[in-house]
């Protein structure tokens, strides 16, 4: 029994629900499905307490790693691995300000999907043609809109995009396939996040894989994490192709007019050059268009078409050493960070919302709960199976079974 008078099995149900839906919904679900009368406030306290314990276990691994004492916890039997990095968003509010929302601010949450992969090395490019969905006008337009709006697609748009993706997966069996994913998520800064990623890679033994990739967008701190922690293990830095597509599509639309035939033809040419790894030709073409439209002023508005073109030029220029996509495909490595994009959507469903405001500590705790239950290495089973003293999260007699 825990300090609250409930078995770990019951507390596990509380925390699982509290990490999936709002605390009020979790309280109602537990009452209806389990006959447990637990107030939303107590669900929150229990969930955040366990989240803080998971954060402590994570920090313990980081400390051991930095001291050179972190053991490899499992033998990696897969020949390939990938670390995918990206950011989500949530709102925090000021602490010690009483009830209500004081000083709300949007903050970035950093997320990593750490994956073992099954893939094969090929002597020829196994996918010399771009994916069909990137040559489909409605899908590309929707992709650009969704990614610019922080992945805010509605259900109808999601359903429309699923059918072509399933057909493509059946046809293309030579692409890398995820085997086991573990998830990291935090509100801490990029330096702390980098150590967390490195510790997780070593803990899982993925640094020993023969072929390794770090796939992410062009955020500077992502490549800093790669250079400091992953490059020394031989992880190949790869610019996420989907983020590149959004820049190219925006530049073509700005140069020739959104929705026009000329814009689509320009985008398709750039897409094929990028997919083929012909970065020199891509940059030449982009710069020709840049010269034609002219440079934007220093404080150009977001709707200034010159701004989109030169942002694409800068994006390619800054990441051209991470765009050898035919080589990456021959090595059986992913060229898209879709795995972490999907993970962020699952995290954001719980923590992101216009009416959700977290204290920083509570937000960090909830991120740990979500990360634990999204990980596929059985860490939540191990946590609940291990006996450990559990402190009281609520007052005595505050939890009770439904009569």
N, C-alpha and C positions, 0 to 999 in steps of 0.2 A: 504494500500500500504506500501511496505517496503521502506527503505532508498534508494534502487536501482530503485524505481519506478515500481516495479513488485508486483503483488499480492502474498500472501503466497502460493496460489495454484500453481503459476508458479514456485516460488522458490522451492516448494516441488518437482516438477518434475525434476528440475535441480539437486537437492541434491540426489534424488533417483537414477537417472542415474549415477551421479558422484560417488556414492557409490557402483555401480554394475560393471561398466566397466571403462576403462581408460578415462581420461578426454578428450582426443581427440575423442574417440569413442562416449562418451556422448555428446560432442558438435555436432558431425555429426548426431547422433540420434535425438537430439532435433530440429535440423534444418529440418530434413526430416519428422519427425513425428508430430512436433508441430509448425513448421514455426517460430522457435525462433533462432535468430542468436546470439549465445553466444560463445565467444572464449574459447578454452580449459583452458587457464589461469584463466578466470573468473569463469568457472565451478569449477575449483580447489579451488579458494578462497571462493566461496559460500559454497561448500561442507565442506571444513575444518572449516569455521566459525560455521556452524551448528553443526559439530562434536565437536567443543570446547564447544558449549552451552550444548550439551548432557553430555560432561565430567563434566561441572560445576554442572549440576543437579545430576549426580552420586556422585560427591564429597560433595554436600550439604547433600545428604542422609547419606553418611558416617559420616560426622561431627555430624549430628543429632543422629545417632546410637551411636557414641562414647560418646555423651553427655547424653545418655539414654533418648532421646526425639523423636526417630523415631517411628511413629505410624505404625501399621499394616494397609496397604492400602486396602487389600481385605481379605475376609473370605475364608480360604482354606477348601474346601468341600471334598477333597480326603484323603483317609486314609494313603497314602504312599507318600514319596518324595525322591528325589535323587539329590545330587550335584556331578557332574562329572568334574574333573579337568584335564587339559592337556596343552601342549604348542605347538604353531606354530612357524613360522620363517618368518622374513622379513629383508630386507637390509636397513640400514640407511646410511646417508652420513653426512659429517661435515657441520655445519651451518657457516654462515658468511665467506664462501670461494668462493663466486661468482658463476657464472654458471658452469655447469659441475659437475662431480662426484669427490669429494675429500674425502679421508680416508673412503672408504666404509667398512662396517662391518655387518656381519649377527648377528641379535639379536633375542632373544626368545620373542615371544608374549605369554602371559598367557591367557587362555580361560577357562570359566566355563559355563557349561550347567546346569541350575537350573530347575528341572522338578517336577511337580506334577504327580503322578502315579495312575493308577487304577490297583489294584492287590488284590489277596486273600491269606489268610493264609491257609496252608495245614498241616495236621498232618503227612503226608508222603511226601517224596521228589517227587515233581511233575515231575521232569525230571532227573531220576536216570542215564540215558545214556547220554554220551557227544553228542553235536550236530553233525549231520552227516557230516557237512562241515568240522569239525575238524578231521574227520576220512577219508577224501578224499585227497589223495596224491597231486594232482595238486593244489587244493585249499589251502592246508596248505603251500605248497612250495611258492605259490604266495603271501599268507598272510605274510609269513616271509620276503620275498623280499620287499614287499611294505612297511611294517612297518620299516624295517631297512633303506629303502631309503626315509624316511620321507613322507610316503604315496604318492609315485610318480607313481601310476598305470596309464597306458594308457587306452584309451577308450575301446579297444578290451578286455583287461583284466577285466575291470569293467563290461562290458556286460556279459562276461562269468561267472562272479561270481553272477550275479543278479538272474538268474533263480533258482538255488538251494535254495537261500535265501528266495525267494518268496514261494516256496513249503514248506519250513520248517515253515514259519510264519503261513501258513494256517493250518498245522497240530498241531501246538503248541499254543493253545489259552490261556494257563494258565500262560504264562509269563507276567511280568509287562508291562503295556502299557502306554506310555506317553500321558498326557492330555494337559498340557500347559508348554511350554519351554520358559524361558528367558535366555538371553545370556549376559555374561560379557567378555570383551576382553581389554587388556591393555599392554603397554610396561613398566609400573611401576614395582617396585620390588615386591618380594613375600609378604613382610609385608603389603604393601599398598593393594595388590591384596586380601589378606586375609580379610582385613576390608571391602573391596568391596563385597566379597562373603557373609560375615556375614550380612551386611546391606541388601543385596538383599533377603536373606533367611527370615529375619524378616519382611521386607516390604511386602513380599508375604504371610506371615503367615505360612510358611512351617515348621518352628520350632515347630509348634503345631501338626504336623502330628503324628499319632500313631506309624508308622514305617518309619524309615529314614536311608538312606545310603549315604556314601561318597565313590565314586568309582573312583579310579585313578591308575596310574602306580606306580612304586616304587620310584619315585623322592622324595628325602628327604623333600623338601619344601612343597610338597603336604600334607604329614602327619603332618608337623608342622602347616599348616593351619587347618587341622582337629583337632589336639590336642588343639590349641589355641581358635578356634571359634566354631567348629561343635560338637566336642565330648561332650561339656558341655550341649548340647541340646539333646543328645542321638543318634546322627548320628553314625551308625555302620561303621567302616572303612573296606572297601573291596578292595582287590587287583584285578585290572582288569585282567580277565582271559585271554584275548587275548594277552596281553603283556607277561604273564607267558608262554603261548603256544609258543611264538617266542623264548624265552630263552630255553625251553625244546627241541624244534625242532633243534635249533642251536647246543645244546650240544650233542644230539643224532647223528646228522650228523657229528660233529667233532670227536666223539668217534669211530664211526663205518664206516665212509665214506659216503659222501653226495650221496643220491639217492640209497643207498644199501638197501637190504631187512632187514639186521640186524639193520640198523639205524631206519628204519620205525617201526620195532617191538619194539625197545627200546623206541622210542618216544610214540608209542601207549600205552605201559605199563605205562609210566610216566603220560601221559594224563589222563588215567583212574584213577590212584591214586590221581591226583590233583583234578579231577572232583568229586571224592568221598570224598574229604576232608581228605584223609589219608596222611597227611603231614609227619608224622614220617616215614612211609614206603617209601615215595618219597625221603626224604632226605637220608635215608639209601642207597637206590639204586644209587642216584646221587653220594654220597661219595664213594661208591664201585668203580664206574667208574672213579671217580677222583683219587683214589689211583692207579688204573690200569694204567691210562695214565700219572700220575705224575703231580706235581705242575709246573706251568709255571714260568719262570724267572721273575724278577721284571719288566723288560722292554720288555715283550714279544710282538712280532709283532701281528697284528690283525688276521693274518692267522694261528697263532699257535693254534692247535686244543685243547691244554690243557687250553688255555685262555677261550674259549667258555664254556668248561665244568665247570671250577671253577667260572666263572661269573654266571652260572645258580645256582650253589651251594650257592653262596653268596646271590643271589636274593631271593631264597626260604628261606634261613636262616634268612634274614633280614625282611621278610614279612610273616613268618609262622603264626603269630597271626591274620592275615587278610585273611585266606584261608579256612575258614569253609564253603565251598560253599553249601553243603546240607542244612545247617541251614539257610543260606541267601535265598535259593530258597523256603524253607518252609515258610519263612516270607514274600514271595512275593516281594523280593528286587532284583534288577538287579545285575548280577555278571560281566557285561561287561560295559566299558565306551564307547560303540559304539556311543552313542548319542553325546558326545563331539567330538569324532573322526570325525563324519559327519559334525559337526558344524565347526571344524577347516578347513576342506576341503573347505567349503563355504567361510570362511573368507580368506583363503590363495589364492583362485582364484582371489581375488581383490588386495591383498597387496603383495603377494609373487611372485617373478620372478627374473631371472638372470639380467634383464634389468630395474628392478624397484628399485629405490633408494629414500628413504624418509628422509626428515628432521624429527627429533624425534617428534616435535610437530605435523607435518602433518600426520605422521604415527599413532600417538595416536588418532588424530581426525578422521581419516578414520576408525580405529578400532571401534570407538563409533558409527559411522554411520552404519557400517556393523552389529554391535551387536544390534542396535535398530531395524533394518529392519528384522533381523533374529528372534527377540523376538516375541512371540505370545500372548502378553498381551495387544496389541493395543496401546503401548506407542507412536508410531509414529503418530497415529491418534490424541491422546490427545495433543501431542506437537504442531501439526499444527493447532489444533482447539483452543488452548489458545491464546488470544491476548497478545502480548508482544512487547515492542519496539525492533526493530532490527537495529543494526548499519550498516553502509555502508561498504560492503566488497570490492567494486570497485569504481572507480571514476564516477562522474556524466556523463551521456551520453555515457557510455562505453558498455551498453547493448542495443540492439535494435531489434525490430521485423523485420522479413524478409519482404521486401517490396512486 
